[in-house]
Amino acid sequence: MGPFLETFIGGLMTGMLYSLVALGFVLIFKASGVFNFAQGAMVLFAALAMARFAEWIPALLGIEHKALVNLMAFILAMGVMVMLAWVVERFVLGKLVNQEGVTLLMATLGITYFMDGFGQTVFGSDIYKID
């Protein structure tokens, strides 16, 4: 019964993750009429930010409690992503209101490539582990 339950719960978690990603794509498409290619890069940047903050917090503040470190890293990463999303909206997508769909599509592709490069510059290309 053990392997079945582990596989079942793992499948449920994977399915929930896929459904959240699909829900994000649908919400953005229904709201703006554009398929946002930058969604994946934004999620990747958030994950990298949380992983890096989870490394930096114990070193800088001396906190060793994993749950507290992860909570603080999550809150910091969420704050960074709110600021980053505001910057993207204010300086890129906000300037393209009432443009054709192809223009917005290309803008989201550009944001994707920028986020990938910016993430590698800020966080490096190492493999991260979240405990």
KEDO-412156 format. One line per 4 residues: number of its first residue (from 1); their letters; for each residue y negated, x negated, z of N, C-alpha, C, O, CB. Coordinates in nm, 3 decimals, always signed. Glycine has a CB too. Example, Ala and Ser with C-alpha at 12.3 -4.5 7.8 and 13.67 -1.06 7.14 Angstrom:
<pts>
1> as> +0.569/-1.319/+0.780/+0.450/-1.230/+0.780/+0.330/-1.320/+0.780/+0.332/-1.424/+0.846/+0.447/-1.131/+0.905  +0.225/-1.285/+0.708/+0.106/-1.367/+0.714/-0.003/-1.290/+0.787/-0.114/-1.341/+0.804/+0.060/-1.408/+0.572
</pts>
This chain:
<pts>
1> mgpf> +0.120/-0.081/+0.000/+0.000/+0.000/+0.000/-0.126/-0.086/+0.000/-0.230/-0.041/-0.048/+0.000/+0.092/+0.119  -0.120/-0.208/+0.053/-0.236/-0.295/+0.062/-0.297/-0.331/-0.073/-0.417/-0.311/-0.093/-0.199/-0.420/+0.133  -0.216/-0.384/-0.168/-0.274/-0.420/-0.298/-0.330/-0.299/-0.374/-0.431/-0.310/-0.443/-0.170/-0.489/-0.384  -0.264/-0.184/-0.360/-0.315/-0.064/-0.428/-0.452/-0.026/-0.374/-0.543/+0.004/-0.452/-0.217/+0.053/-0.411
5> letf> -0.466/-0.027/-0.242/-0.594/+0.012/-0.181/-0.705/-0.087/-0.218/-0.817/-0.045/-0.246/-0.579/+0.019/-0.029  -0.673/-0.216/-0.219/-0.772/-0.317/-0.258/-0.816/-0.298/-0.403/-0.934/-0.306/-0.435/-0.716/-0.459/-0.238  -0.720/-0.273/-0.491/-0.750/-0.252/-0.632/-0.830/-0.124/-0.651/-0.924/-0.120/-0.731/-0.622/-0.247/-0.714  -0.793/-0.021/-0.578/-0.863/+0.107/-0.588/-1.009/+0.093/-0.543/-1.099/+0.141/-0.612/-0.792/+0.213/-0.504
9> iggl> -1.031/+0.030/-0.430/-1.168/+0.013/-0.379/-1.247/-0.080/-0.470/-1.365/-0.055/-0.496/-1.165/-0.043/-0.235  -1.184/-0.187/-0.519/-1.252/-0.276/-0.613/-1.292/-0.204/-0.741/-1.402/-0.226/-0.793/-1.163/-0.394/-0.647  -1.205/-0.118/-0.791/-1.237/-0.040/-0.910/-1.350/+0.059/-0.885/-1.436/+0.077/-0.971/-1.114/+0.035/-0.957  -1.349/+0.122/-0.768/-1.459/+0.212/-0.734/-1.592/+0.138/-0.727/-1.694/+0.188/-0.775/-1.431/+0.282/-0.601
13> mtgm> -1.591/+0.021/-0.666/-1.715/-0.057/-0.654/-1.765/-0.100/-0.792/-1.885/-0.094/-0.819/-1.693/-0.180/-0.565  -1.674/-0.143/-0.878/-1.713/-0.183/-1.013/-1.768/-0.063/-1.090/-1.869/-0.075/-1.160/-1.594/-0.244/-1.088  -1.702/+0.050/-1.079/-1.749/+0.171/-1.146/-1.886/+0.215/-1.097/-1.969/+0.258/-1.176/-1.650/+0.282/-1.126  -1.909/+0.204/-0.966/-2.041/+0.239/-0.913/-2.148/+0.145/-0.965/-2.260/+0.187/-0.995/-2.040/+0.238/-0.760
17> lysl> -2.115/+0.017/-0.976/-2.211/-0.080/-1.028/-2.245/-0.049/-1.174/-2.362/-0.052/-1.212/-2.156/-0.223/-1.014  -2.143/-0.021/-1.254/-2.168/+0.014/-1.395/-2.251/+0.142/-1.406/-2.338/+0.152/-1.492/-2.035/+0.031/-1.469  -2.222/+0.238/-1.319/-2.298/+0.363/-1.325/-2.444/+0.341/-1.286/-2.532/+0.406/-1.343/-2.235/+0.469/-1.234  -2.472/+0.252/-1.192/-2.611/+0.221/-1.157/-2.684/+0.155/-1.273/-2.799/+0.187/-1.300/-2.615/+0.131/-1.034
21> valg> -2.617/+0.063/-1.341/-2.678/-0.003/-1.457/-2.706/+0.100/-1.566/-2.814/+0.101/-1.624/-2.586/-0.116/-1.511  -2.608/+0.186/-1.593/-2.626/+0.288/-1.696/-2.738/+0.385/-1.658/-2.816/+0.427/-1.743/-2.495/+0.365/-1.719  -2.744/+0.421/-1.530/-2.850/+0.511/-1.484/-2.987/+0.447/-1.503/-3.083/+0.514/-1.542/-2.829/+0.547/-1.337  -2.997/+0.317/-1.477/-3.123/+0.246/-1.499/-3.163/+0.249/-1.645/-3.279/+0.274/-1.678/-3.113/+0.103/-1.451
25> fvli> -3.068/+0.222/-1.735/-3.099/+0.225/-1.878/-3.143/+0.365/-1.922/-3.240/+0.379/-1.997/-2.977/+0.181/-1.960  -3.073/+0.468/-1.875/-3.106/+0.605/-1.915/-3.243/+0.646/-1.861/-3.323/+0.705/-1.933/-2.999/+0.703/-1.866  -3.271/+0.614/-1.734/-3.401/+0.650/-1.676/-3.516/+0.584/-1.751/-3.617/+0.649/-1.781/-3.406/+0.611/-1.529  -3.501/+0.457/-1.780/-3.608/+0.386/-1.851/-3.623/+0.441/-1.993/-3.735/+0.459/-2.041/-3.579/+0.235/-1.855
29> fkas> -3.511/+0.467/-2.060/-3.519/+0.519/-2.196/-3.581/+0.659/-2.200/-3.664/+0.688/-2.285/-3.379/+0.523/-2.260  -3.540/+0.744/-2.106/-3.596/+0.880/-2.104/-3.744/+0.880/-2.068/-3.820/+0.962/-2.120/-3.519/+0.968/-2.004  -3.786/+0.789/-1.982/-3.926/+0.785/-1.940/-4.017/+0.724/-2.046/-4.129/+0.769/-2.065/-3.940/+0.706/-1.810  -3.967/+0.621/-2.115/-4.055/+0.548/-2.208/-4.015/+0.563/-2.354/-4.096/+0.535/-2.443/-4.056/+0.403/-2.172
33> gvfn> -3.893/+0.606/-2.381/-3.848/+0.616/-2.519/-3.807/+0.483/-2.579/-3.786/+0.474/-2.700/-3.955/+0.678/-2.602  -3.797/+0.380/-2.496/-3.763/+0.245/-2.543/-3.644/+0.194/-2.463/-3.638/+0.211/-2.342/-3.884/+0.148/-2.530  -3.551/+0.131/-2.532/-3.439/+0.067/-2.465/-3.488/-0.066/-2.408/-3.529/-0.154/-2.483/-3.318/+0.045/-2.562  -3.485/-0.080/-2.277/-3.542/-0.196/-2.210/-3.438/-0.307/-2.198/-3.347/-0.301/-2.115/-3.595/-0.157/-2.070
37> faqg> -3.451/-0.409/-2.282/-3.360/-0.523/-2.275/-3.388/-0.612/-2.154/-3.303/-0.692/-2.116/-3.368/-0.604/-2.402  -3.504/-0.599/-2.095/-3.541/-0.686/-1.983/-3.478/-0.643/-1.851/-3.491/-0.714/-1.752/-3.691/-0.688/-1.968  -3.411/-0.529/-1.847/-3.353/-0.481/-1.722/-3.250/-0.579/-1.667/-3.250/-0.608/-1.547/-3.288/-0.344/-1.744  -3.164/-0.630/-1.751/-3.063/-0.725/-1.705/-3.124/-0.854/-1.654/-3.078/-0.909/-1.553/-2.966/-0.757/-1.817
41> amvl> -3.226/-0.903/-1.721/-3.292/-1.026/-1.677/-3.363/-1.005/-1.544/-3.367/-1.095/-1.461/-3.392/-1.074/-1.782  -3.420/-0.886/-1.524/-3.486/-0.857/-1.396/-3.383/-0.853/-1.283/-3.410/-0.904/-1.174/-3.562/-0.723/-1.404  -3.268/-0.793/-1.307/-3.163/-0.788/-1.205/-3.112/-0.929/-1.177/-3.089/-0.964/-1.061/-3.047/-0.697/-1.251  -3.094/-1.009/-1.281/-3.050/-1.148/-1.262/-3.152/-1.226/-1.181/-3.114/-1.302/-1.092/-3.027/-1.216/-1.398
45> faal> -3.280/-1.209/-1.211/-3.384/-1.280/-1.138/-3.384/-1.238/-0.991/-3.402/-1.322/-0.903/-3.522/-1.253/-1.201  -3.363/-1.110/-0.964/-3.357/-1.061/-0.826/-3.238/-1.122/-0.752/-3.250/-1.162/-0.637/-3.348/-0.908/-0.823  -3.123/-1.130/-0.819/-3.005/-1.189/-0.756/-3.025/-1.337/-0.729/-2.988/-1.387/-0.622/-2.882/-1.168/-0.844  -3.085/-1.409/-0.824/-3.113/-1.551/-0.802/-3.213/-1.570/-0.689/-3.200/-1.663/-0.609/-3.166/-1.614/-0.930
49> amar> -3.314/-1.484/-0.683/-3.413/-1.494/-0.575/-3.347/-1.472/-0.440/-3.373/-1.546/-0.345/-3.527/-1.393/-0.596  -3.261/-1.372/-0.430/-3.195/-1.347/-0.302/-3.104/-1.462/-0.263/-3.101/-1.503/-0.147/-3.115/-1.217/-0.309  -3.029/-1.514/-0.360/-2.939/-1.626/-0.330/-3.017/-1.749/-0.284/-2.977/-1.816/-0.189/-2.854/-1.661/-0.452  -3.126/-1.777/-0.350/-3.206/-1.895/-0.313/-3.273/-1.874/-0.178/-3.277/-1.965/-0.096/-3.311/-1.925/-0.421
53> faew> -3.327/-1.754/-0.155/-3.389/-1.726/-0.025/-3.286/-1.734/+0.087/-3.318/-1.778/+0.197/-3.454/-1.587/-0.026  -3.162/-1.692/+0.059/-3.056/-1.701/+0.161/-3.023/-1.847/+0.193/-2.975/-1.876/+0.302/-2.930/-1.628/+0.113  -3.049/-1.938/+0.100/-3.033/-2.081/+0.127/-3.153/-2.137/+0.202/-3.137/-2.219/+0.293/-3.011/-2.159/-0.003  -3.272/-2.095/+0.164/-3.394/-2.151/+0.221/-3.422/-2.104/+0.363/-3.471/-2.182/+0.444/-3.511/-2.117/+0.133
57> ipal> -3.392/-1.979/+0.394/-3.427/-1.924/+0.525/-3.362/-2.000/+0.640/-3.433/-2.035/+0.735/-3.386/-1.778/+0.532  -3.230/-2.029/+0.637/-3.174/-2.107/+0.749/-3.235/-2.247/+0.759/-3.255/-2.298/+0.869/-3.023/-2.119/+0.733  -3.265/-2.308/+0.645/-3.321/-2.444/+0.648/-3.464/-2.443/+0.701/-3.503/-2.534/+0.776/-3.318/-2.506/+0.508  -3.543/-2.344/+0.664/-3.684/-2.341/+0.705/-3.705/-2.281/+0.843/-3.787/-2.331/+0.920/-3.764/-2.264/+0.605
61> lgie> -3.633/-2.175/+0.875/-3.656/-2.104/+1.001/-3.551/-2.132/+1.107/-3.570/-2.098/+1.224/-3.661/-1.958/+0.975  -3.441/-2.194/+1.068/-3.336/-2.227/+1.164/-3.253/-2.107/+1.207/-3.185/-2.113/+1.310/-3.397/-2.289/+1.285  -3.256/-2.000/+1.132/-3.177/-1.880/+1.165/-3.038/-1.898/+1.106/-3.023/-1.927/+0.987/-3.245/-1.749/+1.110  -2.936/-1.881/+1.188/-2.798/-1.902/+1.142/-2.718/-1.772/+1.130/-2.607/-1.774/+1.076/-2.727/-1.996/+1.235
65> hkal> -2.770/-1.661/+1.178/-2.699/-1.534/+1.173/-2.698/-1.483/+1.028/-2.804/-1.451/+0.973/-2.765/-1.429/+1.268  -2.579/-1.476/+0.966/-2.567/-1.446/+0.823/-2.626/-1.310/+0.786/-2.694/-1.297/+0.684/-2.421/-1.451/+0.781  -2.599/-1.209/+0.868/-2.649/-1.076/+0.835/-2.802/-1.073/+0.837/-2.864/-1.013/+0.750/-2.593/-0.971/+0.933  -2.862/-1.137/+0.934/-3.008/-1.142/+0.943/-3.067/-1.222/+0.828/-3.169/-1.184/+0.770/-3.052/-1.202/+1.077
69> vnlm> -3.003/-1.333/+0.795/-3.050/-1.416/+0.682/-3.044/-1.337/+0.553/-3.138/-1.338/+0.474/-2.965/-1.545/+0.670  -2.932/-1.267/+0.529/-2.918/-1.188/+0.406/-3.017/-1.072/+0.402/-3.069/-1.039/+0.296/-2.775/-1.135/+0.393  -3.042/-1.009/+0.517/-3.140/-0.901/+0.522/-3.280/-0.954/+0.490/-3.353/-0.892/+0.412/-3.139/-0.833/+0.660  -3.315/-1.066/+0.548/-3.447/-1.126/+0.521/-3.457/-1.168/+0.374/-3.561/-1.148/+0.311/-3.472/-1.246/+0.613
73> afil> -3.350/-1.227/+0.321/-3.349/-1.268/+0.180/-3.362/-1.147/+0.089/-3.432/-1.153/-0.012/-3.221/-1.346/+0.147  -3.295/-1.038/+0.123/-3.304/-0.916/+0.044/-3.446/-0.861/+0.043/-3.498/-0.822/-0.062/-3.207/-0.810/+0.097  -3.508/-0.857/+0.160/-3.645/-0.804/+0.170/-3.742/-0.893/+0.093/-3.830/-0.843/+0.023/-3.689/-0.794/+0.318  -3.727/-1.025/+0.105/-3.814/-1.116/+0.030/-3.793/-1.102/-0.121/-3.890/-1.098/-0.198/-3.787/-1.261/+0.072
77> amgv> -3.667/-1.094/-0.163/-3.638/-1.078/-0.306/-3.693/-0.946/-0.359/-3.744/-0.940/-0.471/-3.486/-1.085/-0.332  -3.684/-0.842/-0.278/-3.739/-0.713/-0.320/-3.891/-0.723/-0.334/-3.948/-0.668/-0.429/-3.702/-0.603/-0.219  -3.956/-0.792/-0.242/-4.101/-0.811/-0.253/-4.139/-0.890/-0.376/-4.236/-0.857/-0.445/-4.153/-0.881/-0.130  -4.063/-0.996/-0.405/-4.089/-1.077/-0.525/-4.072/-0.992/-0.650/-4.152/-1.002/-0.743/-3.995/-1.199/-0.529
81> mvml> -3.969/-0.909/-0.653/-3.945/-0.828/-0.772/-4.050/-0.720/-0.790/-4.086/-0.686/-0.903/-3.807/-0.765/-0.764  -4.100/-0.664/-0.680/-4.209/-0.566/-0.692/-4.332/-0.633/-0.753/-4.396/-0.577/-0.842/-4.243/-0.503/-0.553  -4.364/-0.752/-0.704/-4.479/-0.824/-0.759/-4.457/-0.861/-0.905/-4.547/-0.847/-0.988/-4.508/-0.951/-0.677  -4.336/-0.908/-0.937/-4.306/-0.947/-1.075/-4.310/-0.826/-1.169/-4.363/-0.835/-1.280/-4.169/-1.014/-1.082
85> awvv> -4.255/-0.714/-1.125/-4.259/-0.593/-1.207/-4.402/-0.546/-1.228/-4.437/-0.499/-1.337/-4.176/-0.480/-1.143  -4.485/-0.559/-1.126/-4.626/-0.522/-1.141/-4.694/-0.612/-1.243/-4.771/-0.564/-1.327/-4.699/-0.530/-1.005  -4.667/-0.742/-1.237/-4.727/-0.837/-1.331/-4.683/-0.805/-1.474/-4.765/-0.804/-1.566/-4.689/-0.982/-1.295  -4.554/-0.778/-1.493/-4.503/-0.745/-1.627/-4.568/-0.617/-1.678/-4.609/-0.609/-1.794/-4.349/-0.731/-1.625
89> erfv> -4.576/-0.516/-1.592/-4.638/-0.390/-1.634/-4.786/-0.408/-1.663/-4.837/-0.356/-1.763/-4.619/-0.283/-1.527  -4.855/-0.480/-1.579/-5.002/-0.494/-1.591/-5.041/-0.577/-1.712/-5.133/-0.542/-1.785/-5.059/-0.559/-1.465  -4.970/-0.689/-1.735/-5.015/-0.784/-1.836/-4.938/-0.778/-1.968/-4.983/-0.834/-2.068/-5.006/-0.920/-1.782  -4.823/-0.712/-1.970/-4.746/-0.706/-2.095/-4.730/-0.561/-2.141/-4.787/-0.521/-2.242/-4.607/-0.771/-2.076
93> lgkl> -4.653/-0.484/-2.067/-4.620/-0.349/-2.113/-4.738/-0.254/-2.106/-4.749/-0.164/-2.189/-4.506/-0.294/-2.032  -4.825/-0.271/-2.010/-4.942/-0.185/-2.000/-5.036/-0.198/-2.118/-5.106/-0.103/-2.153/-5.017/-0.215/-1.873  -5.037/-0.315/-2.179/-5.122/-0.338/-2.296/-5.064/-0.276/-2.423/-5.133/-0.264/-2.524/-5.142/-0.488/-2.317  -4.938/-0.236/-2.417/-4.869/-0.185/-2.536/-4.848/-0.034/-2.532/-4.762/+0.018/-2.603/-4.737/-0.254/-2.551
97> vnqe> -4.926/+0.036/-2.451/-4.913/+0.181/-2.443/-4.949/+0.242/-2.579/-5.043/+0.197/-2.645/-5.005/+0.239/-2.331  -4.873/+0.342/-2.618/-4.891/+0.415/-2.745/-4.863/+0.328/-2.868/-4.912/+0.359/-2.977/-5.032/+0.470/-2.754  -4.788/+0.223/-2.852/-4.745/+0.142/-2.967/-4.612/+0.195/-3.017/-4.548/+0.278/-2.952/-4.734/-0.009/-2.928  -4.571/+0.147/-3.131/-4.442/+0.189/-3.188/-4.328/+0.137/-3.101/-4.343/+0.041/-3.026/-4.427/+0.137/-3.333
101> gvtl> -4.214/+0.204/-3.112/-4.097/+0.167/-3.034/-4.049/+0.026/-3.062/-4.002/-0.042/-2.971/-3.986/+0.263/-3.059  -4.060/-0.018/-3.187/-4.015/-0.153/-3.224/-4.100/-0.258/-3.151/-4.048/-0.361/-3.109/-4.024/-0.174/-3.377  -4.228/-0.232/-3.138/-4.316/-0.326/-3.068/-4.276/-0.339/-2.922/-4.269/-0.449/-2.869/-4.463/-0.281/-3.079  -4.249/-0.225/-2.858/-4.207/-0.228/-2.718/-4.069/-0.292/-2.703/-4.044/-0.364/-2.606/-4.205/-0.086/-2.660
105> lmat> -3.982/-0.266/-2.798/-3.849/-0.327/-2.796/-3.860/-0.479/-2.804/-3.793/-0.550/-2.730/-3.763/-0.273/-2.911  -3.944/-0.527/-2.894/-3.963/-0.672/-2.907/-4.029/-0.730/-2.781/-3.998/-0.842/-2.741/-4.050/-0.704/-3.030  -4.118/-0.654/-2.719/-4.181/-0.701/-2.595/-4.077/-0.714/-2.484/-4.081/-0.810/-2.408/-4.293/-0.604/-2.552  -3.984/-0.619/-2.475/-3.882/-0.630/-2.371/-3.787/-0.746/-2.400/-3.737/-0.810/-2.308/-3.802/-0.499/-2.360
109> lgit> -3.761/-0.773/-2.528/-3.681/-0.892/-2.561/-3.754/-1.019/-2.520/-3.692/-1.111/-2.466/-3.648/-0.895/-2.712  -3.883/-1.025/-2.546/-3.962/-1.141/-2.505/-3.964/-1.158/-2.354/-3.954/-1.270/-2.304/-4.104/-1.129/-2.556  -3.975/-1.047/-2.282/-3.971/-1.053/-2.135/-3.836/-1.105/-2.090/-3.828/-1.182/-1.994/-3.999/-0.914/-2.073  -3.730/-1.064/-2.158/-3.595/-1.111/-2.122/-3.585/-1.263/-2.134/-3.538/-1.329/-2.042/-3.490/-1.045/-2.211
113> yfmd> -3.629/-1.317/-2.246/-3.622/-1.462/-2.266/-3.713/-1.536/-2.169/-3.678/-1.643/-2.119/-3.658/-1.498/-2.409  -3.830/-1.480/-2.142/-3.920/-1.541/-2.045/-3.857/-1.543/-1.906/-3.861/-1.644/-1.837/-4.054/-1.468/-2.042  -3.797/-1.430/-1.866/-3.736/-1.421/-1.732/-3.619/-1.518/-1.719/-3.601/-1.579/-1.613/-3.689/-1.278/-1.704  -3.540/-1.533/-1.824/-3.430/-1.629/-1.820/-3.481/-1.771/-1.801/-3.432/-1.845/-1.716/-3.346/-1.620/-1.948
117> gfgq> -3.579/-1.809/-1.880/-3.636/-1.944/-1.868/-3.708/-1.966/-1.737/-3.695/-2.072/-1.676/-3.730/-1.970/-1.982  -3.784/-1.866/-1.693/-3.857/-1.877/-1.567/-3.760/-1.886/-1.450/-3.783/-1.962/-1.355/-3.952/-1.757/-1.549  -3.652/-1.809/-1.455/-3.551/-1.815/-1.350/-3.484/-1.951/-1.342/-3.459/-2.002/-1.233/-3.446/-1.708/-1.371  -3.453/-2.010/-1.457/-3.393/-2.143/-1.457/-3.491/-2.248/-1.408/-3.452/-2.343/-1.341/-3.344/-2.180/-1.596
121> tvfg> -3.619/-2.231/-1.440/-3.720/-2.326/-1.394/-3.739/-2.318/-1.244/-3.744/-2.421/-1.176/-3.853/-2.301/-1.465  -3.748/-2.198/-1.191/-3.774/-2.181/-1.048/-3.649/-2.207/-0.964/-3.657/-2.276/-0.863/-3.827/-2.040/-1.021  -3.535/-2.152/-1.005/-3.415/-2.156/-0.923/-3.311/-2.256/-0.970/-3.212/-2.277/-0.900/-3.355/-2.021/-0.918  -3.329/-2.317/-1.085/-3.230/-2.410/-1.137/-3.115/-2.336/-1.202/-3.114/-2.213/-1.207/-3.178/-2.501/-1.027
125> sdiy> -3.020/-2.411/-1.252/-2.905/-2.349/-1.319/-2.776/-2.373/-1.242/-2.668/-2.372/-1.300/-2.892/-2.403/-1.461  -2.788/-2.393/-1.111/-2.670/-2.411/-1.027/-2.599/-2.278/-1.006/-2.654/-2.171/-1.031/-2.709/-2.473/-0.892  -2.475/-2.287/-0.960/-2.398/-2.169/-0.925/-2.427/-2.138/-0.779/-2.421/-2.227/-0.694/-2.244/-2.190/-0.950  -2.458/-2.011/-0.749/-2.494/-1.971/-0.614/-2.386/-1.883/-0.555/-2.316/-1.810/-0.626/-2.628/-1.898/-0.613
129> kid> -2.373/-1.890/-0.424/-2.277/-1.809/-0.352/-2.352/-1.730/-0.245/-2.429/-1.788/-0.168/-2.164/-1.896/-0.289  -2.329/-1.601/-0.241/-2.389/-1.517/-0.137/-2.279/-1.483/-0.039/-2.178/-1.423/-0.075/-2.455/-1.388/-0.197  -2.299/-1.521/+0.086/-2.200/-1.492/+0.191/-2.224/-1.356/+0.251/-2.150/-1.314/+0.340/-2.203/-1.597/+0.300
</pts>
